[in-house]
């Protein structure tokens, strides 16, 4: 199953440059993840590419920080603020990445598109859409 995540532009850049090797989330998908398609929030408001996940690490915020801090692409203070109140957080370990050129208009891929608050499951593969 593929998922669509909303990610802030500063983190999108770090993912596709290779600086950010983990994407932190408060919730873990119940389905196995195929590709993670990246919806870049304001200002582009577009689907900019995808990444595959080699593993999802789960644990306390402290455990995940210790394991992922060197390649998390986020400052500790901001990470701690993001995790506040959570006993368990998740780190998607980023494997392969692919950036669309040009980015995709989300309304071309999803009817009645609304940016996901967390993530959205979908069947199919937007990469085929890009090649049609």
N, C-alpha and C positions, 0 to 999 in steps of 0.2 A: 504494500500500500504506500502511496506517495502522500506527502504532507506539504502544506504551504504554511510558511512562517512569516510573520511580520518582523522585520529587523531594521533597526535604525541605520541610516546611511553610514555613520562612522564605523559601525561594526561590519556592515556589508563590505566596505573597502578593506578592512582587516582580514575578513574571510577570504576574499579573492586575491589578496596579496600574499596570503600564506602566513601572515602574522598571527592570526586568530585560528587556533586548531581545535577549539572547543566552543560550542554554543550552549550557554547555560539556560535551563528552563526549570520552571517550578512544577510543571506537569510532564509526565512521560506518556507518550502514545501507548495505547493498549495493543495496537496492531504492530507487527514488525514493520520497520520503515525501509522503503526502497530508496527513493530520492527525496531530498528536502528542497523544495522550490522556494526561492527567496523573494518575498515581496518587500521591496525597499519603501519604507514610509516616506513621508514628505521630505524633500520636495518632488522627487521623481514619480512616486506613486505608481511604480511599475514592477513587473516580475523580471528580475535582472539575471537570473541564472539558477543553478542548482548545485547541491553538494550531496555526496553519498556519505553515509555514516558507517564507520567501521565497528563502533561499539557505543552503547549508552552507559555511562558510569552513573551510579546512584549512591547517595550517602548523605551524611549531615553536611551542612554548608561548610563547616571546618574541614571535613575529610575531602570534599570535592575541591575546595580551594587549595589545599596542600598538594593534591594530585595534579591539578590543572593550572595553577597560577602562572607558571612560566610561559604558557602558550594560550592563555585565556583571553588576551586582548582587552582586558579591563583592569582598572585600578582596584585595589583591595577595598577601599572605602565604598566605591560604587557597587561592587559585588556584594558586600555585607548589607548595604541598603536594599539591594534587589532581593536578597534572601531573607530579610527580616521577617520573623514569625514562622518560618518554615523549618520543619524538622528534617525533611528530606528534599534535596534538589537533585537535578540531573544535568549531566554534561554530555552533549552529543559530540563524539569524537569525529571530527571532519576528516574524510578520506580524500576522495577526488572532488574537484570543483570544475564547473563549466559556466562561463559567463556568456550571456546572450549579447549579440551585437547585430542589431540594436535591441534594447530591452523590449519586453513584451507588454502590450496593453492588457491589463488583467481582464477587461471586458471582452477581449478576443478569446480568452481561455475559459471564462466562467460566466454563465448567464446570471444576472442579478448579483454581480460581485459586491462583496463587502469585505474590507480588510479584516483578516482574522485577529481576534484579540489575543489568542494564544496560537493555536494551529488548527488547520482544517484538513481532514482526510479527503482524498479523491482517487478514483480509479483512472487509469490511463496515464499517458506520458506526454507532457507538454512539449518535449523535444521533438516529437513527431509533428506536432502542430507547427513548430518553427520551420520544419523542413518542407511542409506542403506548399 
